[in-house]
Amino acid sequence: METTLNFSTNIQLTLSQLVELARQLSPEDRIKLASMIIDADEPIMSKAALKARIKEGLQDAKLHREGKIKLRTLTEFLADV
């Protein structure tokens, strides 16, 4: 039986200390940590969801090449960001 200890504190770490701690995590936990650091409000995207979004983008590119849809320009895209 594993015992878990929960506590809340503020610990200041240097970047190199954080990197060293992250190296000790499993690959899955490293991805979760990176996601939390990048944007704590964004949920972690699953591998299946990422594949679906890439597939959708490739389909959009194909339809654009065929002249069936018009994609936004870079300027239009950046205006939304």
BAMARNU-440628 format. One record per residue (C-alpha): residue number from 1; residue in one letter; x, y, z. Coordinates in nm, 3 decimals, padded with zeros to 5 digits. Example, Ala and Ser with C-alpha at 12.3 -4.5 7.8 and 13.67 -1.06 7.14 Angstrom:
2
{1, "a", {01.230, -00.450, 00.780}}
{2, "s", {01.367, -00.106, 00.714}}
END
This chain:
81
{1, "m", {00.000, 00.000, 00.000}}
{2, "e", {00.141, 00.338, -00.106}}
{3, "t", {00.117, 00.636, 00.127}}
{4, "t", {00.059, 00.979, -00.025}}
{5, "l", {00.145, 01.305, 00.145}}
{6, "n", {-00.028, 01.622, 00.029}}
{7, "f", {00.099, 01.966, 00.121}}
{8, "s", {00.102, 02.313, -00.027}}
{9, "t", {00.406, 02.538, -00.025}}
{10, "n", {00.598, 02.784, -00.239}}
{11, "i", {00.940, 02.655, -00.335}}
{12, "q", {01.165, 02.862, -00.555}}
{13, "l", {01.366, 02.666, -00.810}}
{14, "t", {01.616, 02.772, -01.069}}
{15, "l", {01.548, 02.667, -01.425}}
{16, "s", {01.827, 02.409, -01.410}}
{17, "q", {01.678, 02.263, -01.090}}
{18, "l", {01.336, 02.238, -01.254}}
{19, "v", {01.489, 02.067, -01.557}}
{20, "e", {01.670, 01.819, -01.333}}
{21, "l", {01.347, 01.738, -01.149}}
{22, "a", {01.158, 01.702, -01.478}}
{23, "r", {01.417, 01.452, -01.601}}
{24, "q", {01.321, 01.226, -01.313}}
{25, "l", {00.957, 01.214, -01.426}}
{26, "s", {00.806, 00.958, -01.659}}
{27, "p", {00.762, 01.075, -02.021}}
{28, "e", {00.387, 01.108, -01.966}}
{29, "d", {00.436, 01.322, -01.656}}
{30, "r", {00.693, 01.538, -01.838}}
{31, "i", {00.434, 01.611, -02.106}}
{32, "k", {00.178, 01.701, -01.840}}
{33, "l", {00.428, 01.930, -01.666}}
{34, "a", {00.519, 02.102, -01.993}}
{35, "s", {00.153, 02.153, -02.071}}
{36, "m", {00.091, 02.301, -01.727}}
{37, "i", {00.384, 02.538, -01.765}}
{38, "i", {00.277, 02.652, -02.111}}
{39, "d", {-00.086, 02.718, -02.021}}
{40, "a", {-00.245, 02.599, -01.702}}
{41, "d", {-00.596, 02.662, -01.841}}
{42, "e", {-00.559, 02.446, -02.152}}
{43, "p", {-00.638, 02.074, -02.119}}
{44, "i", {-00.379, 01.826, -02.241}}
{45, "m", {-00.459, 01.713, -02.594}}
{46, "s", {-00.467, 01.338, -02.637}}
{47, "k", {-00.267, 01.166, -02.907}}
{48, "a", {-00.591, 01.074, -03.087}}
{49, "a", {-00.715, 01.434, -03.075}}
{50, "l", {-00.382, 01.560, -03.211}}
{51, "k", {-00.395, 01.308, -03.496}}
{52, "a", {-00.752, 01.414, -03.575}}
{53, "r", {-00.655, 01.783, -03.587}}
{54, "i", {-00.358, 01.710, -03.815}}
{55, "k", {-00.579, 01.499, -04.043}}
{56, "e", {-00.836, 01.781, -04.056}}
{57, "g", {-00.565, 02.033, -04.147}}
{58, "l", {-00.430, 01.810, -04.423}}
{59, "q", {-00.784, 01.764, -04.559}}
{60, "d", {-00.831, 02.144, -04.560}}
{61, "a", {-00.502, 02.185, -04.749}}
{62, "k", {-00.616, 01.927, -05.007}}
{63, "l", {-00.952, 02.101, -05.055}}
{64, "h", {-00.775, 02.436, -05.091}}
{65, "r", {-00.542, 02.296, -05.359}}
{66, "e", {-00.848, 02.163, -05.543}}
{67, "g", {-01.008, 02.509, -05.525}}
{68, "k", {-01.300, 02.388, -05.314}}
{69, "i", {-01.232, 02.610, -05.012}}
{70, "k", {-01.049, 02.936, -04.944}}
{71, "l", {-00.814, 02.944, -04.648}}
{72, "r", {-00.737, 03.248, -04.433}}
{73, "t", {-00.423, 03.442, -04.510}}
{74, "l", {-00.143, 03.470, -04.254}}
{75, "t", {-00.248, 03.828, -04.186}}
{76, "e", {-00.606, 03.718, -04.115}}
{77, "f", {-00.484, 03.439, -03.890}}
{78, "l", {-00.253, 03.667, -03.692}}
{79, "a", {-00.530, 03.923, -03.649}}
{80, "d", {-00.727, 03.661, -03.454}}
{81, "v", {-00.438, 03.574, -03.221}}
END
